[in-house]
Amino acid sequence: MLQRLSAIYLAGFLGYFVTRLVLGKPWSAPAWHAWITHPAMRIAAAGFILALLAHAWVGMRDVVLDYISHVGLRLVLLTLIGLLLGGCGLWALHVLMVTAG
Amino acid sequence: MSVTPVTAGPPLVFTGWQWYKSIHIRPLTMPNQRTAPIYLNLYRIRFPAGAITSIAHRISGVSLFLSLPFMVYLLDLSLQGPGGFDRTLQWLQCGWIKAVSVVMAWSLLHHLLAGIRFLLIDIDIGVTLPSARVSAWLVNSIAALLALAYLGWIL
């Protein structure tokens, strides 16, 4: 269920993002910065990051559980996936809230 | 010792729906137990559109996952003032990044379209075998065509 709900949010946000990217043409540093740091965009993008973390975790976990039967290897892979996702998520949130100013 | 010819026996056909069930629906209490043939004789398995949609949904999902660090890196760079933004554009105009971006565009398109198809099947739209086959073909070919259109656009 989490997988489906997050999928719907991800699809909706991506639809908006790509449409606005193509039509709005924010292809200059100030325009891009202004768009990403707009308060509503920040909230929506933070939601996108969280939904993506949940969605990617469930999906990758299913793939590992389906194709890897060795318990130790599973544990290693799931740990690596979790670390990569956690790292990317924190990094992206940091960019969104701190780097972007 | 005799070897059974690989083409012997009736063809094993995974319909799209059986394949979908075998990888997407499993008992909650036993997340790893699913019914799959233990001995896969690849010559006897016909692989219809639904199975391609399904396996490509997984492959594209994994490749999207693997692209995440680079995506976040680009986002980070693009928001580090005008210099960072220009360097992001330089990255995106680099030849091999463009080539990878075509693969990523296909991954995203296929994952999105196949995901929508699975969601519709979940709410009982397009469950019958003929319609599931048609939608599987549509997803496979539209994703590939749009990826080709993207390739033409960036060239």
gemmi code that builds the backbone of each chain (N, CA, C; Angstrom):
import gemmi

chains = {
    "A": [
        ("MET", (0.824, -1.217, 0.000), (0.000, 0.000, 0.000), (0.854, 1.262, 0.000)),
        ("LEU", (1.894, 1.235, 0.866), (2.848, 2.347, 0.897), (3.446, 2.554, -0.493)),
        ("GLN", (3.720, 1.417, -1.156), (4.320, 1.470, -2.482), (3.399, 2.160, -3.480)),
        ("ARG", (2.103, 1.880, -3.385), (1.147, 2.470, -4.332), (0.909, 3.941, -4.040)),
        ("LEU", (0.744, 4.278, -2.759), (0.496, 5.687, -2.405), (1.688, 6.553, -2.783)),
        ("SER", (2.903, 6.063, -2.454), (4.084, 6.857, -2.799), (4.208, 6.962, -4.317)),
        ("ALA", (3.851, 5.883, -5.033), (3.926, 5.910, -6.500), (3.046, 7.018, -7.063)),
        ("ILE", (1.846, 7.160, -6.506), (0.917, 8.178, -7.017), (1.485, 9.577, -6.780)),
        ("TYR", (2.047, 9.788, -5.583), (2.626, 11.105, -5.306), (3.813, 11.387, -6.225)),
        ("LEU", (4.686, 10.378, -6.383), (5.866, 10.556, -7.231), (5.448, 10.895, -8.665)),
        ("ALA", (4.445, 10.175, -9.178), (3.992, 10.411, -10.553), (3.419, 11.819, -10.687)),
        ("GLY", (2.621, 12.232, -9.703), (2.023, 13.560, -9.758), (3.076, 14.653, -9.728)),
        ("PHE", (4.036, 14.525, -8.808), (5.082, 15.540, -8.691), (5.922, 15.590, -9.964)),
        ("LEU", (6.290, 14.413, -10.490), (7.102, 14.372, -11.706), (6.361, 14.996, -12.883)),
        ("GLY", (5.057, 14.719, -12.960), (4.263, 15.308, -14.032), (4.332, 16.823, -13.970)),
        ("TYR", (4.138, 17.379, -12.763), (4.226, 18.827, -12.581), (5.632, 19.327, -12.910)),
        ("PHE", (6.637, 18.641, -12.374), (8.028, 19.084, -12.505), (8.453, 19.162, -13.972)),
        ("VAL", (8.174, 18.078, -14.719), (8.603, 18.044, -16.118), (7.828, 19.071, -16.943)),
        ("THR", (6.519, 19.184, -16.692), (5.707, 20.161, -17.424), (6.237, 21.572, -17.203)),
        ("ARG", (6.476, 21.894, -15.936), (6.946, 23.235, -15.591), (8.358, 23.479, -16.130)),
        ("LEU", (9.164, 22.415, -16.151), (10.537, 22.528, -16.645), (10.536, 22.833, -18.140)),
        ("VAL", (9.637, 22.167, -18.881), (9.602, 22.340, -20.339), (8.910, 23.652, -20.710)),
        ("LEU", (7.787, 23.955, -20.044), (7.019, 25.140, -20.413), (7.605, 26.413, -19.805)),
        ("GLY", (8.038, 26.339, -18.523), (8.520, 27.535, -17.833), (9.943, 27.907, -18.195)),
        ("LYS", (10.700, 26.926, -18.734), (12.096, 27.136, -19.120), (12.901, 27.890, -18.052)),
        ("PRO", (13.030, 27.325, -16.849), (13.836, 28.014, -15.815), (15.319, 27.716, -16.004)),
        ("TRP", (15.843, 27.969, -17.234), (17.200, 27.545, -17.543), (18.218, 28.655, -17.331)),
        ("SER", (18.073, 29.341, -16.213), (19.119, 30.265, -15.784), (19.239, 30.087, -14.287)),
        ("ALA", (20.426, 30.387, -13.744), (20.656, 30.142, -12.325), (19.613, 30.823, -11.428)),
        ("PRO", (19.297, 32.124, -11.643), (18.316, 32.769, -10.741), (16.913, 32.169, -10.876)),
        ("ALA", (16.489, 31.901, -12.119), (15.135, 31.371, -12.318), (15.009, 29.981, -11.686)),
        ("TRP", (16.027, 29.142, -11.884), (16.045, 27.779, -11.317), (16.015, 27.868, -9.790)),
        ("HIS", (16.878, 28.736, -9.234), (16.955, 28.879, -7.782), (15.625, 29.362, -7.212)),
        ("ALA", (15.028, 30.364, -7.880), (13.768, 30.931, -7.384), (12.667, 29.875, -7.389)),
        ("TRP", (12.651, 29.050, -8.440), (11.607, 28.020, -8.534), (11.772, 26.986, -7.416)),
        ("ILE", (13.010, 26.468, -7.261), (13.230, 25.393, -6.294), (13.010, 25.876, -4.860)),
        ("THR", (13.361, 27.155, -4.586), (13.270, 27.619, -3.205), (11.930, 28.273, -2.878)),
        ("HIS", (11.023, 28.294, -3.826), (9.666, 28.763, -3.511), (9.111, 27.882, -2.385)),
        ("PRO", (8.499, 28.500, -1.352), (8.073, 27.694, -0.184), (7.225, 26.475, -0.543)),
        ("ALA", (6.266, 26.659, -1.453), (5.402, 25.526, -1.810), (6.220, 24.426, -2.491)),
        ("MET", (7.172, 24.843, -3.350), (8.015, 23.874, -4.045), (8.905, 23.138, -3.056)),
        ("ARG", (9.408, 23.860, -2.047), (10.258, 23.204, -1.052), (9.498, 22.100, -0.333)),
        ("ILE", (8.277, 22.408, 0.057), (7.475, 21.405, 0.773), (7.179, 20.223, -0.146)),
        ("ALA", (6.757, 20.551, -1.391), (6.421, 19.467, -2.327), (7.647, 18.617, -2.643)),
        ("ALA", (8.813, 19.278, -2.791), (10.025, 18.535, -3.122), (10.493, 17.690, -1.935)),
        ("ALA", (10.350, 18.223, -0.721), (10.697, 17.426, 0.464), (9.798, 16.197, 0.534)),
        ("GLY", (8.519, 16.384, 0.236), (7.594, 15.244, 0.183), (8.012, 14.246, -0.883)),
        ("PHE", (8.493, 14.767, -2.021), (8.961, 13.890, -3.102), (10.145, 13.052, -2.628)),
        ("ILE", (11.077, 13.695, -1.926), (12.264, 12.971, -1.446), (11.843, 11.855, -0.483)),
        ("LEU", (10.948, 12.182, 0.449), (10.510, 11.161, 1.418), (9.752, 10.035, 0.725)),
        ("ALA", (8.852, 10.395, -0.216), (8.090, 9.366, -0.933), (9.031, 8.484, -1.746)),
        ("LEU", (10.066, 9.115, -2.341), (11.019, 8.351, -3.154), (11.820, 7.386, -2.274)),
        ("LEU", (12.201, 7.840, -1.079), (12.941, 6.956, -0.165), (12.109, 5.728, 0.164)),
        ("ALA", (10.838, 5.947, 0.525), (9.964, 4.826, 0.879), (9.783, 3.897, -0.314)),
        ("HIS", (9.505, 4.495, -1.473), (9.224, 3.711, -2.685), (10.454, 2.892, -3.110)),
        ("ALA", (11.616, 3.543, -3.109), (12.834, 2.852, -3.536), (13.197, 1.753, -2.535)),
        ("TRP", (13.001, 2.012, -1.255), (13.318, 0.994, -0.251), (12.444, -0.240, -0.439)),
        ("VAL", (11.150, -0.055, -0.546), (10.244, -1.206, -0.699), (10.579, -1.970, -1.983)),
        ("GLY", (10.810, -1.226, -3.065), (11.101, -1.877, -4.347), (12.401, -2.652, -4.314)),
        ("MET", (13.461, -2.021, -3.816), (14.765, -2.694, -3.790), (14.747, -3.866, -2.820)),
        ("ARG", (14.038, -3.719, -1.701), (13.938, -4.822, -0.750), (13.255, -6.023, -1.412)),
        ("ASP", (12.175, -5.764, -2.147), (11.492, -6.866, -2.840), (12.416, -7.550, -3.841)),
        ("VAL", (13.178, -6.753, -4.584), (14.084, -7.337, -5.579), (15.127, -8.216, -4.885)),
        ("VAL", (15.722, -7.694, -3.809), (16.741, -8.479, -3.096), (16.129, -9.761, -2.527)),
        ("LEU", (14.961, -9.654, -1.890), (14.345, -10.838, -1.281), (13.965, -11.873, -2.343)),
        ("ASP", (13.632, -11.400, -3.564), (13.229, -12.348, -4.609), (14.406, -13.065, -5.255)),
        ("TYR", (15.515, -12.358, -5.428), (16.590, -12.949, -6.228), (17.775, -13.422, -5.407)),
        ("ILE", (17.922, -12.945, -4.177), (19.057, -13.360, -3.346), (18.525, -14.254, -2.225)),
        ("SER", (18.971, -15.511, -2.214), (18.446, -16.404, -1.182), (19.427, -16.572, -0.021)),
        ("HIS", (20.693, -16.218, -0.246), (21.696, -16.335, 0.811), (21.459, -15.248, 1.867)),
        ("VAL", (21.237, -15.686, 3.114), (20.820, -14.738, 4.156), (21.875, -13.662, 4.420)),
        ("GLY", (23.137, -14.076, 4.477), (24.193, -13.112, 4.762), (24.313, -12.058, 3.680)),
        ("LEU", (24.270, -12.528, 2.425), (24.376, -11.606, 1.293), (23.197, -10.631, 1.276)),
        ("ARG", (22.025, -11.182, 1.583), (20.829, -10.339, 1.680), (21.037, -9.201, 2.663)),
        ("LEU", (21.550, -9.577, 3.840), (21.731, -8.599, 4.905), (22.704, -7.509, 4.456)),
        ("VAL", (23.788, -7.949, 3.795), (24.783, -6.987, 3.319), (24.152, -6.042, 2.294)),
        ("LEU", (23.457, -6.628, 1.311), (22.865, -5.798, 0.253), (21.818, -4.839, 0.813)),
        ("LEU", (20.948, -5.366, 1.700), (19.904, -4.499, 2.266), (20.525, -3.361, 3.073)),
        ("THR", (21.629, -3.667, 3.773), (22.304, -2.617, 4.532), (22.871, -1.555, 3.596)),
        ("LEU", (23.532, -2.012, 2.521), (24.104, -1.057, 1.572), (23.018, -0.189, 0.945)),
        ("ILE", (21.906, -0.837, 0.569), (20.799, -0.095, -0.037), (20.249, 0.936, 0.943)),
        ("GLY", (20.071, 0.506, 2.196), (19.552, 1.419, 3.214), (20.485, 2.593, 3.434)),
        ("LEU", (21.798, 2.302, 3.485), (22.770, 3.380, 3.694), (22.761, 4.347, 2.515)),
        ("LEU", (22.728, 3.791, 1.296), (22.737, 4.653, 0.111), (21.484, 5.530, 0.075)),
        ("LEU", (20.340, 4.906, 0.362), (19.094, 5.679, 0.340), (19.088, 6.736, 1.437)),
        ("GLY", (19.478, 6.330, 2.636), (19.500, 7.280, 3.757), (20.442, 8.437, 3.453)),
        ("GLY", (21.634, 8.093, 2.924), (22.612, 9.127, 2.596), (22.081, 10.087, 1.539)),
        ("CYS", (21.534, 9.515, 0.457), (20.998, 10.363, -0.620), (19.852, 11.229, -0.106)),
        ("GLY", (19.003, 10.657, 0.725), (17.855, 11.394, 1.248), (18.296, 12.574, 2.099)),
        ("LEU", (19.245, 12.303, 3.033), (19.724, 13.395, 3.894), (20.430, 14.458, 3.062)),
        ("TRP", (21.229, 14.006, 2.109), (21.957, 14.934, 1.238), (20.961, 15.822, 0.471)),
        ("ALA", (19.947, 15.186, -0.127), (18.977, 15.951, -0.914), (18.210, 16.934, -0.032)),
        ("LEU", (17.816, 16.510, 1.159), (17.094, 17.416, 2.057), (18.004, 18.569, 2.486)),
        ("HIS", (19.280, 18.249, 2.716), (20.244, 19.289, 3.085), (20.389, 20.312, 1.951)),
        ("VAL", (20.483, 19.799, 0.725), (20.579, 20.699, -0.434), (19.350, 21.601, -0.490)),
        ("LEU", (18.201, 20.991, -0.319), (16.935, 21.718, -0.449), (16.780, 22.794, 0.627)),
        ("MET", (17.202, 22.470, 1.849), (16.932, 23.376, 2.965), (18.117, 24.273, 3.305)),
        ("VAL", (19.369, 23.790, 3.072), (20.526, 24.557, 3.532), (21.322, 25.138, 2.358)),
        ("THR", (21.771, 24.271, 1.435), (22.590, 24.759, 0.320), (21.847, 25.821, -0.477)),
        ("ALA", (20.550, 25.550, -0.739), (19.763, 26.475, -1.551), (19.541, 27.796, -0.821)),
        ("GLY", (19.738, 27.825, 0.491), (19.649, 29.068, 1.264), (18.228, 29.536, 1.534)),
    ],
    "B": [
        ("MET", (24.078, -41.824, -19.928), (23.360, -40.623, -19.492), (22.682, -39.967, -20.688)),
        ("SER", (21.400, -39.785, -20.597), (20.682, -39.199, -21.729), (20.286, -37.763, -21.421)),
        ("VAL", (20.295, -37.002, -22.451), (19.930, -35.589, -22.281), (18.574, -35.341, -22.942)),
        ("THR", (17.672, -34.804, -22.201), (16.353, -34.501, -22.765), (16.469, -33.317, -23.711)),
        ("PRO", (15.918, -33.457, -24.917), (15.952, -32.295, -25.824), (15.259, -31.094, -25.175)),
        ("VAL", (15.851, -29.932, -25.373), (15.338, -28.751, -24.693), (13.958, -28.330, -25.203)),
        ("THR", (13.615, -28.787, -26.405), (12.321, -28.354, -26.935), (11.199, -29.323, -26.593)),
        ("ALA", (11.539, -30.392, -25.837), (10.519, -31.385, -25.533), (9.439, -30.818, -24.626)),
        ("GLY", (8.250, -31.366, -24.766), (7.167, -30.964, -23.878), (6.439, -29.751, -24.377)),
        ("PRO", (5.290, -29.517, -23.795), (4.501, -28.355, -24.202), (5.206, -27.070, -23.764)),
        ("PRO", (5.028, -25.984, -24.509), (5.655, -24.731, -24.082), (5.065, -24.243, -22.766)),
        ("LEU", (5.908, -23.720, -21.907), (5.426, -23.121, -20.661), (5.162, -21.656, -20.961)),
        ("VAL", (3.931, -21.268, -20.838), (3.603, -19.876, -21.160), (3.223, -19.156, -19.873)),
        ("PHE", (3.999, -18.145, -19.539), (3.595, -17.257, -18.450), (2.691, -16.203, -19.048)),
        ("THR", (1.453, -16.171, -18.687), (0.641, -15.047, -19.145), (1.061, -13.841, -18.332)),
        ("GLY", (0.740, -12.663, -18.832), (1.111, -11.452, -18.107), (0.579, -11.490, -16.684)),
        ("TRP", (-0.649, -11.963, -16.525), (-1.259, -11.916, -15.206), (-0.602, -12.889, -14.246)),
        ("GLN", (-0.245, -14.087, -14.736), (0.418, -15.049, -13.854), (1.773, -14.529, -13.405)),
        ("TRP", (2.482, -13.928, -14.375), (3.795, -13.379, -14.041), (3.638, -12.260, -13.010)),
        ("TYR", (2.657, -11.405, -13.270), (2.395, -10.296, -12.350), (2.119, -10.830, -10.954)),
        ("LYS", (1.229, -11.848, -10.873), (0.895, -12.412, -9.574), (2.125, -13.017, -8.920)),
        ("SER", (2.928, -13.705, -9.733), (4.040, -14.439, -9.139), (5.062, -13.492, -8.533)),
        ("ILE", (5.179, -12.263, -9.069), (6.173, -11.381, -8.459), (5.570, -10.257, -7.645)),
        ("HIS", (4.300, -9.958, -7.824), (3.757, -8.801, -7.109), (2.822, -9.152, -5.975)),
        ("ILE", (2.303, -10.352, -5.960), (1.353, -10.688, -4.910), (1.898, -11.869, -4.133)),
        ("ARG", (2.126, -11.657, -2.867), (2.640, -12.756, -2.063), (2.000, -12.666, -0.697)),
        ("PRO", (1.908, -13.771, 0.008), (1.282, -13.717, 1.329), (2.083, -12.813, 2.247)),
        ("LEU", (1.379, -12.010, 3.037), (2.051, -11.042, 3.900), (2.978, -11.715, 4.902)),
        ("THR", (2.574, -12.903, 5.366), (3.360, -13.553, 6.408), (4.612, -14.220, 5.859)),
        ("MET", (4.643, -14.496, 4.582), (5.793, -15.181, 3.985), (6.285, -14.373, 2.802)),
        ("PRO", (7.005, -13.295, 3.052), (7.362, -12.403, 1.954), (8.246, -13.050, 0.890)),
        ("ASN", (8.868, -14.188, 1.180), (9.792, -14.738, 0.198), (9.265, -15.943, -0.547)),
        ("GLN", (8.101, -16.437, -0.138), (7.617, -17.646, -0.773), (6.741, -17.279, -1.946)),
        ("ARG", (7.170, -17.611, -3.116), (6.303, -17.392, -4.246), (6.414, -18.601, -5.150)),
        ("THR", (5.384, -18.785, -5.950), (5.405, -19.948, -6.812), (6.147, -19.602, -8.082)),
        ("ALA", (7.298, -20.190, -8.261), (8.050, -20.000, -9.486), (8.632, -21.356, -9.858)),
        ("PRO", (8.759, -21.640, -11.154), (9.348, -22.923, -11.535), (10.770, -22.994, -11.019)),
        ("ILE", (11.161, -24.140, -10.452), (12.500, -24.242, -9.902), (13.495, -24.494, -11.031)),
        ("TYR", (13.113, -25.348, -11.982), (13.994, -25.612, -13.110), (13.495, -24.831, -14.313)),
        ("LEU", (14.242, -23.816, -14.697), (13.808, -22.965, -15.804), (14.447, -23.439, -17.103)),
        ("ASN", (13.662, -24.049, -17.954), (14.153, -24.393, -19.275), (13.791, -23.246, -20.213)),
        ("LEU", (14.785, -22.404, -20.488), (14.495, -21.152, -21.182), (13.947, -21.371, -22.591)),
        ("TYR", (14.298, -22.523, -23.205), (13.806, -22.762, -24.559), (12.317, -23.092, -24.563)),
        ("ARG", (11.807, -23.508, -23.410), (10.407, -23.900, -23.384), (9.520, -22.780, -22.845)),
        ("ILE", (10.123, -21.694, -22.445), (9.330, -20.600, -21.887), (9.113, -19.530, -22.939)),
        ("ARG", (7.882, -19.250, -23.247), (7.594, -18.120, -24.117), (7.422, -16.912, -23.209)),
        ("PHE", (7.946, -15.816, -23.651), (8.000, -14.645, -22.777), (7.126, -13.552, -23.365)),
        ("PRO", (5.857, -13.507, -23.026), (4.961, -12.540, -23.666), (5.124, -11.119, -23.148)),
        ("ALA", (4.368, -10.223, -23.779), (4.522, -8.791, -23.508), (4.390, -8.456, -22.026)),
        ("GLY", (3.414, -9.093, -21.350), (3.196, -8.777, -19.939), (4.410, -9.088, -19.090)),
        ("ALA", (5.098, -10.194, -19.426), (6.283, -10.566, -18.662), (7.417, -9.585, -18.925)),
        ("ILE", (7.521, -9.126, -20.183), (8.563, -8.133, -20.512), (8.282, -6.834, -19.757)),
        ("THR", (7.008, -6.400, -19.767), (6.635, -5.190, -19.027), (7.062, -5.312, -17.570)),
        ("SER", (6.774, -6.488, -17.016), (6.999, -6.707, -15.602), (8.483, -6.739, -15.252)),
        ("ILE", (9.258, -7.494, -16.020), (10.676, -7.608, -15.690), (11.379, -6.282, -15.976)),
        ("ALA", (10.938, -5.580, -17.035), (11.544, -4.286, -17.349), (11.178, -3.256, -16.276)),
        ("HIS", (10.020, -3.428, -15.630), (9.645, -2.546, -14.534), (10.660, -2.682, -13.399)),
        ("ARG", (11.086, -3.906, -13.153), (12.077, -4.136, -12.097), (13.437, -3.592, -12.489)),
        ("ILE", (13.857, -3.930, -13.724), (15.186, -3.480, -14.164), (15.253, -1.959, -14.161)),
        ("SER", (14.188, -1.301, -14.670), (14.212, 0.161, -14.709), (14.193, 0.734, -13.296)),
        ("GLY", (13.491, 0.070, -12.384), (13.469, 0.537, -10.996), (14.849, 0.492, -10.382)),
        ("VAL", (15.577, -0.611, -10.624), (16.928, -0.728, -10.072), (17.845, 0.331, -10.693)),
        ("SER", (17.714, 0.575, -12.000), (18.608, 1.567, -12.605), (18.268, 2.971, -12.115)),
        ("LEU", (16.985, 3.250, -11.856), (16.628, 4.549, -11.286), (17.244, 4.705, -9.899)),
        ("PHE", (17.189, 3.621, -9.119), (17.794, 3.639, -7.777), (19.285, 3.949, -7.873)),
        ("LEU", (19.964, 3.263, -8.821), (21.413, 3.447, -8.938), (21.773, 4.865, -9.390)),
        ("SER", (20.842, 5.548, -10.096), (21.155, 6.888, -10.588), (20.976, 7.966, -9.514)),
        ("LEU", (20.361, 7.585, -8.376), (20.028, 8.597, -7.357), (21.216, 9.446, -6.885)),
        ("PRO", (22.373, 8.831, -6.525), (23.459, 9.683, -6.035), (23.847, 10.753, -7.040)),
        ("PHE", (23.916, 10.391, -8.324), (24.306, 11.375, -9.333), (23.242, 12.469, -9.479)),
        ("MET", (21.973, 12.079, -9.392), (20.888, 13.065, -9.477), (20.999, 14.082, -8.335)),
        ("VAL", (21.231, 13.574, -7.117), (21.336, 14.485, -5.977), (22.570, 15.369, -6.132)),
        ("TYR", (23.663, 14.770, -6.684), (24.873, 15.562, -6.920), (24.568, 16.729, -7.864)),
        ("LEU", (23.840, 16.434, -8.946), (23.500, 17.497, -9.905), (22.612, 18.562, -9.264)),
        ("LEU", (21.653, 18.131, -8.445), (20.786, 19.099, -7.760), (21.612, 20.001, -6.857)),
        ("ASP", (22.533, 19.378, -6.112), (23.407, 20.122, -5.213), (24.199, 21.172, -6.000)),
        ("LEU", (24.862, 20.688, -7.080), (25.699, 21.568, -7.883), (24.883, 22.718, -8.482)),
        ("SER", (23.674, 22.395, -8.972), (22.880, 23.392, -9.697), (22.423, 24.525, -8.777)),
        ("LEU", (22.420, 24.279, -7.459), (21.941, 25.313, -6.539), (23.086, 26.041, -5.836)),
        ("GLN", (24.330, 25.792, -6.322), (25.474, 26.490, -5.722), (25.842, 27.721, -6.531)),
        ("GLY", (24.911, 28.619, -6.699), (25.186, 29.878, -7.387), (25.359, 29.705, -8.883)),
        ("PRO", (25.615, 30.821, -9.611), (25.714, 30.789, -11.079), (26.809, 29.846, -11.570)),
        ("GLY", (27.953, 29.808, -10.864), (29.049, 28.927, -11.288), (28.633, 27.475, -11.264)),
        ("GLY", (27.996, 27.079, -10.169), (27.527, 25.701, -10.037), (26.486, 25.357, -11.080)),
        ("PHE", (25.609, 26.318, -11.352), (24.559, 26.085, -12.354), (25.182, 25.843, -13.725)),
        ("ASP", (26.206, 26.662, -14.074), (26.867, 26.472, -15.369), (27.563, 25.115, -15.440)),
        ("ARG", (28.165, 24.716, -14.319), (28.845, 23.413, -14.329), (27.827, 22.282, -14.472)),
        ("THR", (26.630, 22.463, -13.890), (25.573, 21.453, -14.076), (25.206, 21.333, -15.549)),
        ("LEU", (25.066, 22.490, -16.207), (24.735, 22.452, -17.640), (25.843, 21.787, -18.448)),
        ("GLN", (27.113, 22.034, -18.037), (28.231, 21.380, -18.730), (28.148, 19.859, -18.580)),
        ("TRP", (27.842, 19.415, -17.374), (27.641, 17.971, -17.147), (26.597, 17.440, -18.117)),
        ("LEU", (25.466, 18.158, -18.199), (24.345, 17.639, -18.981), (24.625, 17.659, -20.479)),
        ("GLN", (25.618, 18.484, -20.903), (25.922, 18.529, -22.333), (27.044, 17.572, -22.722)),
        ("CYS", (27.615, 16.925, -21.719), (28.692, 15.967, -21.951), (28.125, 14.743, -22.680)),
        ("GLY", (28.898, 14.240, -23.679), (28.382, 13.186, -24.545), (27.924, 11.920, -23.832)),
        ("TRP", (28.763, 11.380, -22.970), (28.388, 10.097, -22.364), (27.272, 10.282, -21.346)),
        ("ILE", (27.171, 11.486, -20.739), (26.048, 11.734, -19.829), (24.748, 11.750, -20.620)),
        ("LYS", (24.820, 12.325, -21.842), (23.625, 12.324, -22.697), (23.204, 10.897, -23.022)),
        ("ALA", (24.191, 10.054, -23.334), (23.883, 8.655, -23.652), (23.226, 7.972, -22.452)),
        ("VAL", (23.803, 8.182, -21.262), (23.216, 7.578, -20.064), (21.818, 8.136, -19.824)),
        ("SER", (21.648, 9.440, -20.126), (20.347, 10.059, -19.864), (19.247, 9.454, -20.730)),
        ("VAL", (19.619, 8.931, -21.913), (18.609, 8.256, -22.743), (18.141, 6.980, -22.040)),
        ("VAL", (19.104, 6.231, -21.494), (18.747, 5.018, -20.748), (17.872, 5.386, -19.541)),
        ("MET", (18.248, 6.474, -18.853), (17.485, 6.874, -17.675), (16.093, 7.369, -18.062)),
        ("ALA", (16.008, 8.061, -19.219), (14.687, 8.516, -19.680), (13.804, 7.309, -19.972)),
        ("TRP", (14.384, 6.292, -20.633), (13.593, 5.081, -20.891), (13.183, 4.447, -19.555)),
        ("SER", (14.127, 4.366, -18.610), (13.820, 3.737, -17.318), (12.656, 4.440, -16.644)),
        ("LEU", (12.741, 5.770, -16.602), (11.687, 6.527, -15.926), (10.349, 6.348, -16.637)),
        ("LEU", (10.373, 6.451, -17.980), (9.125, 6.335, -18.742), (8.515, 4.949, -18.573)),
        ("HIS", (9.364, 3.914, -18.714), (8.824, 2.560, -18.601), (8.313, 2.306, -17.186)),
        ("HIS", (9.101, 2.745, -16.190), (8.700, 2.506, -14.804), (7.379, 3.200, -14.505)),
        ("LEU", (7.250, 4.441, -14.989), (6.021, 5.208, -14.760), (4.822, 4.554, -15.451)),
        ("LEU", (4.979, 4.253, -16.751), (3.839, 3.703, -17.504), (3.463, 2.311, -16.990)),
        ("ALA", (4.469, 1.452, -16.761), (4.169, 0.108, -16.256), (3.560, 0.199, -14.865)),
        ("GLY", (4.021, 1.176, -14.068), (3.464, 1.365, -12.728), (1.995, 1.758, -12.798)),
        ("ILE", (1.666, 2.677, -13.713), (0.264, 3.081, -13.884), (-0.564, 1.869, -14.305)),
        ("ARG", (0.002, 1.052, -15.215), (-0.717, -0.153, -15.663), (-0.976, -1.095, -14.479)),
        ("PHE", (0.031, -1.297, -13.630), (-0.165, -2.187, -12.483), (-1.195, -1.625, -11.514)),
        ("LEU", (-1.171, -0.290, -11.326), (-2.164, 0.324, -10.434), (-3.575, 0.116, -10.977)),
        ("LEU", (-3.720, 0.259, -12.305), (-5.045, 0.058, -12.913), (-5.487, -1.399, -12.756)),
        ("ILE", (-4.541, -2.332, -12.961), (-4.886, -3.747, -12.793), (-5.280, -4.013, -11.341)),
        ("ASP", (-4.597, -3.346, -10.410), (-4.935, -3.487, -8.984), (-6.381, -3.117, -8.696)),
        ("ILE", (-6.872, -2.065, -9.377), (-8.263, -1.673, -9.123), (-9.183, -2.274, -10.182)),
        ("ASP", (-8.737, -3.438, -10.721), (-9.570, -4.263, -11.599), (-9.893, -3.628, -12.940)),
        ("ILE", (-9.018, -2.749, -13.416), (-9.195, -2.214, -14.771), (-8.180, -2.912, -15.676)),
        ("GLY", (-8.668, -3.522, -16.750), (-7.770, -4.194, -17.693), (-7.211, -5.500, -17.187)),
        ("VAL", (-7.988, -6.228, -16.398), (-7.492, -7.478, -15.828), (-7.593, -8.643, -16.816)),
        ("THR", (-8.581, -8.591, -17.708), (-8.766, -9.730, -18.599), (-7.532, -9.895, -19.485)),
        ("LEU", (-7.271, -11.143, -19.864), (-6.039, -11.425, -20.574), (-5.862, -10.602, -21.846)),
        ("PRO", (-6.872, -10.507, -22.734), (-6.651, -9.723, -23.958), (-6.294, -8.270, -23.669)),
        ("SER", (-7.027, -7.635, -22.744), (-6.748, -6.226, -22.483), (-5.402, -6.060, -21.778)),
        ("ALA", (-5.052, -7.027, -20.907), (-3.747, -6.936, -20.243), (-2.624, -7.063, -21.264)),
        ("ARG", (-2.834, -7.904, -22.303), (-1.798, -8.035, -23.341), (-1.655, -6.751, -24.126)),
        ("VAL", (-2.806, -6.170, -24.490), (-2.759, -4.923, -25.263), (-2.062, -3.839, -24.457)),
        ("SER", (-2.445, -3.696, -23.180), (-1.847, -2.618, -22.387), (-0.355, -2.873, -22.185)),
        ("ALA", (0.034, -4.140, -22.062), (1.465, -4.445, -21.918), (2.235, -4.016, -23.166)),
        ("TRP", (1.682, -4.348, -24.338), (2.330, -3.918, -25.584), (2.392, -2.408, -25.667)),
        ("LEU", (1.292, -1.748, -25.278), (1.259, -0.281, -25.320), (2.357, 0.305, -24.438)),
        ("VAL", (2.444, -0.206, -23.188), (3.449, 0.312, -22.255), (4.844, 0.098, -22.822)),
        ("ASN", (5.146, -1.124, -23.278), (6.491, -1.428, -23.790), (6.851, -0.524, -24.962)),
        ("SER", (5.883, -0.366, -25.902), (6.253, 0.371, -27.100), (6.208, 1.875, -26.898)),
        ("ILE", (5.248, 2.387, -26.111), (5.203, 3.842, -25.900), (6.446, 4.305, -25.144)),
        ("ALA", (6.858, 3.537, -24.127), (8.061, 3.911, -23.378), (9.271, 3.943, -24.311)),
        ("ALA", (9.390, 2.925, -25.183), (10.533, 2.882, -26.104), (10.465, 4.031, -27.109)),
        ("LEU", (9.260, 4.309, -27.636), (9.121, 5.376, -28.621), (9.427, 6.745, -28.009)),
        ("LEU", (8.911, 6.987, -26.790), (9.177, 8.274, -26.151), (10.665, 8.429, -25.836)),
        ("ALA", (11.319, 7.309, -25.468), (12.760, 7.381, -25.222), (13.492, 7.728, -26.515)),
        ("LEU", (13.038, 7.177, -27.647), (13.638, 7.521, -28.944), (13.378, 8.990, -29.266)),
        ("ALA", (12.159, 9.478, -28.965), (11.846, 10.880, -29.206), (12.772, 11.773, -28.373)),
        ("TYR", (13.025, 11.351, -27.126), (13.936, 12.099, -26.257), (15.333, 12.120, -26.863)),
        ("LEU", (15.764, 10.958, -27.389), (17.077, 10.876, -28.032), (17.160, 11.870, -29.185)),
        ("GLY", (16.093, 11.920, -30.026), (16.087, 12.861, -31.130), (16.126, 14.308, -30.651)),
        ("TRP", (15.468, 14.562, -29.518), (15.391, 15.928, -28.982), (16.735, 16.422, -28.480)),
        ("ILE", (17.511, 15.529, -27.841), (18.776, 15.999, -27.261), (19.921, 15.971, -28.268)),
        ("LEU", (19.733, 15.301, -29.409), (20.842, 15.224, -30.387), (21.055, 16.565, -31.088)),
    ],
}
model = gemmi.Model(1)
for chain_id, residues in chains.items():
    chain = gemmi.Chain(chain_id)
    for i, (resn, *xyz) in enumerate(residues, 1):
        res = gemmi.Residue()
        res.name, res.seqid = resn, gemmi.SeqId(i, " ")
        for name, pos in zip(("N", "CA", "C"), xyz):
            atom = gemmi.Atom()
            atom.name, atom.element = name, gemmi.Element(name[0])
            atom.pos, atom.b_iso = gemmi.Position(*pos), 0.0
            res.add_atom(atom)
        chain.add_residue(res)
    model.add_chain(chain)
structure = gemmi.Structure()
structure.add_model(model)
structure.setup_entities()
